Amino acid sequence: MFSHLLPDSWDLDQILDDLNTQGFAIINQAYSNQYRAQVAKECSHHLEEFREAGIQNGVVSNIRSDHILWINEQFPIAQQHIETLTSFSQNLNQAFYLGIKEVEAHFAHYNLGEFYALHRDNPQQKNDRIISTVYYLHPEWQENWGGQLRLQDKNEKWHIVTPESNRLVIFQSNLLHEVLPSKQQRLSITAWLRSGNSIWV
């Protein structure tokens, strides 16, 4: 196992067990508060560069209204999160034989009233997304601010996950989920661990 490469707050055995039994896992205080603040600052400095996620190739979709900015080498602080997920992928490959090969990620920004309707990240196994993750960057979140992740686990039970600051949610990409309308600015990094030849059972 490569657990020594992961933050101390990550209980690897618990994460793997949760993914296996229910299809998702939650890590609270995933990183230091200093790192969370640094990556949130990096994100906020580029908000003018975000584009509407609901527009793909000039076509407007009604399924989502958030704004996104893909993460590349110009975002060195966010890249540290991607590097951690890359190390975590080795644990997943060893435990579940997923064959994960890469991580792709973008910043996500939800303004007042913005949402992402019910969907799967890997519909009918048509893309290479095996594991989805959401890391919340905003400094605080109150229950009445909305913006929750509503997720159906692998046993078809529904869960409401509050986007608490510094929380990381990890789930199988073929699970149904949605982001409920937000009443405050909501910042996160969405990342997918991708493979071309593995399917969850």
C-alpha positions as CSV (number, residue, x, y, z in Angstrom):
1,M,0.0,0.0,0.0
2,F,1.0,3.6,-0.6
3,S,-0.8,5.1,2.4
4,H,2.4,7.0,3.5
5,L,1.9,9.3,0.5
6,L,-1.6,10.3,1.6
7,P,-2.5,13.0,4.2
8,D,-2.6,11.7,7.8
9,S,-6.4,12.6,7.9
10,W,-7.1,9.9,5.3
11,D,-8.1,6.6,7.0
12,L,-7.2,4.4,4.0
13,D,-8.8,1.2,5.3
14,Q,-12.0,3.0,6.1
15,I,-12.1,4.7,2.7
16,L,-11.6,1.5,0.9
17,D,-14.2,-0.3,3.0
18,D,-16.8,2.5,2.4
19,L,-16.2,2.4,-1.3
20,N,-16.6,-1.3,-1.4
21,T,-19.7,-1.5,0.7
22,Q,-21.6,1.6,-0.2
23,G,-19.8,3.0,-3.2
24,F,-18.8,6.3,-1.6
25,A,-16.6,7.7,1.1
26,I,-16.2,11.0,2.9
27,I,-13.0,12.5,4.3
28,N,-13.5,15.5,6.6
29,Q,-10.6,18.0,7.0
30,A,-9.0,16.3,4.1
31,Y,-6.0,18.6,4.1
32,S,-4.5,21.3,6.4
33,N,-6.5,24.5,6.7
34,Q,-3.5,26.3,5.2
35,Y,-3.6,24.2,2.1
36,R,-7.4,24.6,1.7
37,A,-7.0,28.4,2.0
38,Q,-4.2,28.5,-0.6
39,V,-6.0,26.4,-3.2
40,A,-9.2,28.5,-2.6
41,K,-7.2,31.6,-3.2
42,E,-5.7,30.1,-6.4
43,C,-9.2,29.3,-7.6
44,S,-10.7,32.7,-6.7
45,H,-7.9,34.6,-8.6
46,H,-9.1,33.0,-11.8
47,L,-12.9,33.3,-11.5
48,E,-13.0,35.6,-14.6
49,E,-11.6,32.7,-16.7
50,F,-14.4,30.3,-15.8
51,R,-16.9,29.3,-18.5
52,E,-20.5,28.1,-18.3
53,A,-20.4,24.3,-17.9
54,G,-23.9,24.0,-19.4
55,I,-22.6,25.1,-22.8
56,Q,-20.9,22.3,-24.7
57,N,-19.7,23.1,-28.3
58,G,-22.1,26.0,-28.4
59,V,-25.1,24.0,-27.3
60,V,-26.9,25.0,-24.1
61,S,-27.9,22.2,-21.7
62,N,-30.5,22.6,-19.0
63,I,-28.9,20.0,-16.8
64,R,-26.4,22.3,-15.1
65,S,-25.7,26.0,-14.6
66,D,-22.3,26.0,-12.8
67,H,-19.1,27.5,-14.1
68,I,-15.8,25.5,-14.5
69,L,-12.1,26.0,-15.2
70,W,-10.0,23.0,-16.2
71,I,-6.9,22.5,-14.0
72,N,-3.5,22.3,-15.7
73,E,0.2,23.1,-14.9
74,Q,-0.6,26.8,-14.4
75,F,-2.3,25.9,-11.1
76,P,0.5,24.4,-9.0
77,I,-1.4,24.4,-5.7
78,A,-4.4,22.5,-7.2
79,Q,-1.9,20.2,-8.8
80,Q,-0.9,19.0,-5.4
81,H,-4.4,17.7,-4.9
82,I,-4.2,15.9,-8.2
83,E,-0.9,14.3,-7.2
84,T,-2.5,13.1,-4.0
85,L,-5.4,11.5,-6.0
86,T,-2.8,10.0,-8.3
87,S,-1.2,8.3,-5.3
88,F,-4.6,7.3,-4.0
89,S,-5.3,5.7,-7.4
90,Q,-2.5,3.2,-6.7
91,N,-4.3,2.1,-3.6
92,L,-7.6,1.7,-5.5
93,N,-5.8,-0.3,-8.3
94,Q,-4.2,-2.6,-5.7
95,A,-7.5,-3.1,-3.8
96,F,-10.0,-3.3,-6.6
97,Y,-8.0,-4.0,-9.8
98,L,-9.4,-0.9,-11.5
99,G,-6.5,-0.1,-13.8
100,I,-6.8,3.7,-13.2
101,K,-4.3,5.5,-15.4
102,E,-4.9,9.2,-15.0
103,V,-6.7,12.0,-13.1
104,E,-8.5,14.9,-14.8
105,A,-9.9,17.8,-12.8
106,H,-11.5,21.3,-12.9
107,F,-12.5,24.0,-10.5
108,A,-16.3,24.4,-10.2
109,H,-18.0,27.6,-9.2
110,Y,-21.7,27.8,-8.2
111,N,-23.3,31.2,-8.0
112,L,-26.7,31.9,-6.3
113,G,-29.3,29.5,-7.6
114,E,-26.9,27.4,-9.7
115,F,-27.2,23.6,-9.7
116,Y,-26.4,20.3,-11.5
117,A,-29.4,18.1,-12.1
118,L,-29.5,14.3,-11.6
119,H,-26.9,12.4,-13.7
120,R,-24.1,9.9,-13.7
121,D,-20.5,10.8,-14.5
122,N,-20.0,7.6,-16.4
123,P,-23.4,6.9,-18.1
124,Q,-23.7,3.4,-19.5
125,Q,-19.9,3.0,-19.2
126,K,-19.4,5.3,-22.2
127,N,-16.4,7.1,-20.8
128,D,-13.3,6.2,-18.8
129,R,-14.4,7.8,-15.5
130,I,-14.2,5.2,-12.7
131,I,-14.1,7.2,-9.5
132,S,-15.4,10.8,-9.0
133,T,-14.2,13.2,-6.3
134,V,-15.4,16.6,-5.0
135,Y,-13.2,18.7,-2.7
136,Y,-14.8,21.8,-1.2
137,L,-12.7,24.9,-1.1
138,H,-15.0,27.6,0.4
139,P,-14.0,28.7,4.0
140,E,-17.4,27.9,5.6
141,W,-20.8,26.4,4.8
142,Q,-24.1,26.6,6.6
143,E,-26.9,24.1,6.3
144,N,-29.4,26.6,4.9
145,W,-27.1,27.6,2.1
146,G,-28.1,24.6,0.0
147,G,-25.6,23.3,-2.6
148,Q,-25.6,19.8,-1.1
149,L,-24.5,16.7,-3.0
150,R,-27.5,14.3,-3.3
151,L,-26.1,10.8,-4.0
152,Q,-27.6,7.3,-4.4
153,D,-25.2,4.7,-3.1
154,K,-24.6,1.3,-4.7
155,N,-27.4,-0.2,-2.5
156,E,-29.9,2.4,-3.9
157,K,-30.1,4.4,-0.7
158,W,-30.1,8.2,-1.0
159,H,-27.7,10.4,1.0
160,I,-27.5,14.2,1.4
161,V,-23.9,15.4,1.7
162,T,-23.3,19.0,2.9
163,P,-20.4,20.8,1.1
164,E,-18.5,21.5,4.3
165,S,-15.2,23.3,4.0
166,N,-12.2,21.1,3.4
167,R,-14.4,18.0,2.9
168,L,-13.6,15.5,0.2
169,V,-16.2,13.1,-1.2
170,I,-15.2,10.1,-3.2
171,F,-17.7,7.9,-5.1
172,Q,-18.1,5.5,-8.0
173,S,-18.7,7.5,-11.2
174,N,-21.7,5.4,-12.2
175,L,-23.7,6.4,-9.2
176,L,-26.7,8.7,-9.6
177,H,-26.1,12.1,-8.0
178,E,-26.9,15.8,-8.3
179,V,-26.0,19.2,-6.8
180,L,-28.9,21.0,-5.2
181,P,-29.3,24.7,-5.9
182,S,-26.8,26.8,-4.0
183,K,-27.7,30.0,-2.1
184,Q,-24.0,31.1,-1.6
185,Q,-20.8,31.0,-3.7
186,R,-19.7,27.4,-3.7
187,L,-16.2,26.5,-4.8
188,S,-14.8,23.1,-5.3
189,I,-12.4,20.9,-7.3
190,T,-14.1,18.1,-9.2
191,A,-11.8,15.3,-10.3
192,W,-12.2,11.9,-12.0
193,L,-9.9,8.9,-11.8
194,R,-9.9,7.4,-15.2
195,S,-9.3,4.0,-16.8
196,G,-10.1,2.6,-20.2
197,N,-10.7,-1.0,-19.2
198,S,-12.4,-1.4,-15.8
199,I,-16.0,-1.6,-14.7
200,W,-17.4,-1.6,-11.2
201,V,-19.6,-4.6,-10.2
